[in-house]
């Protein structure tokens, strides 16, 4: 069984208006710099999109976001994701649970 790692990732989103309202997610990146590159030309009037820090779980080469949309990089079904979160939460120690607000 491989370990679960909580990591910091950066999500790039399309900006829908002048205020920077987040639209569709463009991608999830390991650094802010890479996310900024991914967000290029995805903003309102062709400017940069919005880059947002996120917490995620890395497991077997896949990344599952813990904040926001509630979906993983490879899991779209909400029932599957809920089951996955329960299994992951059961493996976290009390300090990790507190940090994640679980």
GUPA-807993 format. One record per residue (C-alpha): residue in three letters; x, y, z. Coordinates in steps of 0.001 Angstrom, whole numbers, plus 500000, padded with zeros to 6 digits. Example, Ala and Ser with C-alpha at 12.3 -4.5 7.8 and 13.67 -1.06 7.14 Angstrom:
<sites>
ALA512300495500507800;SER513670498940507140;
</sites>
This chain:
<sites>
UNK500000500000500000;UNK501487503339499010;UNK501506506386501262;UNK499118509303500993;UNK500781512701500851;UNK499081516044501447;UNK500653518526499063;UNK500312522160497975;UNK499231522593494351;UNK498178525571492253;UNK495024525602490141;UNK494625527835487083;UNK491135529056486178;UNK489571531067483383;UNK488520534544484533;UNK484936535340483559;UNK484891539081484214;UNK486938542141485177;UNK486742541191488881;UNK488507537861488305;UNK485531535598488929;UNK486732532006488501;UNK485332530012485636;UNK486353526617484289;UNK489525525084485721;UNK492324525073483139;UNK494676522795485073;UNK496389521879488343;UNK500135522501488666;UNK502930521794491140;UNK504172525406491310;UNK502652528876491123;UNK504937529720488209;UNK503708526769486140;UNK500094527628487000;UNK500689531210485840;UNK501936529866482515;UNK498870527606482292;UNK496560530556483028;UNK497976532720480218;UNK495374534000477768;UNK492525532548479863;UNK491506535823481462;UNK488913538390480645;UNK489827540265477440;UNK492658537786476750;UNK494678538538479883;UNK495885535997482419;UNK493417533756484233;UNK493284533359487991;UNK495793531214489933;UNK494606529783493264;UNK496528527718495861;UNK494892524407496804;UNK495618521481499113;UNK495534518040497562;UNK496223514396498278;UNK498776512663496110;UNK498216508921495841;UNK499671506488493306;UNK500669509304490952;UNK497243510975490965;UNK496266514255492627;UNK492904514749494357;UNK491909518296495352;UNK490708518676498941;UNK489265522161498508;UNK486840523574496015;UNK485024521536493410;UNK485248518237495270;UNK486566516243492337;UNK489821514450491708;UNK492074514568488718;UNK490794511159487691;UNK487527510851489632;UNK484439512660488389;UNK481676510631490043;UNK480607512282493332;UNK479713508972495046;UNK483128507541494224;UNK484801510720495465;UNK482820510668498745;UNK483894507065499342;UNK487515507956498560;UNK487451510896500992;UNK486095508668503773;UNK488892506143503217;UNK491520508888503157;UNK490135510621506254;UNK490320507322508159;UNK494092507191507501;UNK494856510731508692;UNK496175511455512154;UNK494357513988514399;UNK496730516840513484;UNK496177516313509738;UNK492399516131510277;UNK492470519434512191;UNK494570521088509467;UNK492052519990506826;UNK489023520928508906;UNK487677517358509047;
</sites>
